[in-house]
């Protein structure tokens, strides 16, 4: 049988010598998923070590006072009924642990008061235990010194006095207690607090200056880097879902300002350059991130983030891309305790 001869043609093609193809360890999808990028930045571990006395669920500074330790052989504060007192004396406010369950408890005479008080206490410790243990120095692993005796005594006197009418007011009595609490709050992370205050509580401005700020540690710069990067790199695509009014997250820090997003992108690039290869990111991944951010910054018109993601995850949960973790919660507590302006 006669074999067929296949024609062979010589083709001239452009040289591809030197084109930087990604190596086998590079996975582009790792830069397209917000949770994966957060994990690779090691944000949770860094935030936990820098701000252990902050929890995004611990939103009101006066709740910290309920966990003030006793002096000498005194007893811990019994919080159950005092949490109920807070709800009862602040009925005009929407905030408060157990606020949404209070009306159902009062309307249903069959509900056990003990069960409701158990729920209040459980909700309080779930939200505040880790933060208050670090703040008051009752955690055996805490690296912070115990607070002053005067602060502990003033905090306990306030809670035991059960005068909670102004519990959620930002600038109200007791002023001296607020001043001592704020001093402790600042003292636990002095350079970071002073940097935020110096920038007038504007985290975007603080992030822009973080790369060159002399007093900040690399871990503190990492908090600003992750916060700015996640906001500048991802945008939430409108999936037509109605916002959950009970979803208590930090999306209120987001802005529609194109100028602000460009500032966040530039801050991210500067911080990544200062930090080198933070977390588990590779040099190649950082290069790709910076190239994409630079491209977004240089585009005219509205700022277009390098990647869009849906508001809801595949399992139906709301995506919290821009949650600033403990950094924004720390800024919020500093702002709440500054007193009358």
VENTA-V458655 format. One record per run of one state. SS is the DSSP state (H for helix, E for strand, C for the rest). FROM is the first residue (numbers start at 0). LEN is the number of residues. If there is no record, write none. Layout:
ss = (SS SS)
from = (FROM FROM)
len = (LEN LEN)
//
This chain:
ss = (C H C H C H C H C H C H C H C H C H C H C H C H E C H C H C H C E C E C E C H C)
from = (0 27 31 33 41 42 50 60 67 79 89 98 107 112 136 148 161 174 187 189 198 202 210 217 233 237 250 253 257 275 282 298 306 310 311 312 317 318 324 336)
len = (27 4 2 8 1 8 10 7 12 10 9 9 5 24 12 13 13 13 2 9 4 8 7 16 4 13 3 4 18 7 16 8 4 1 1 5 1 6 12 5)
//
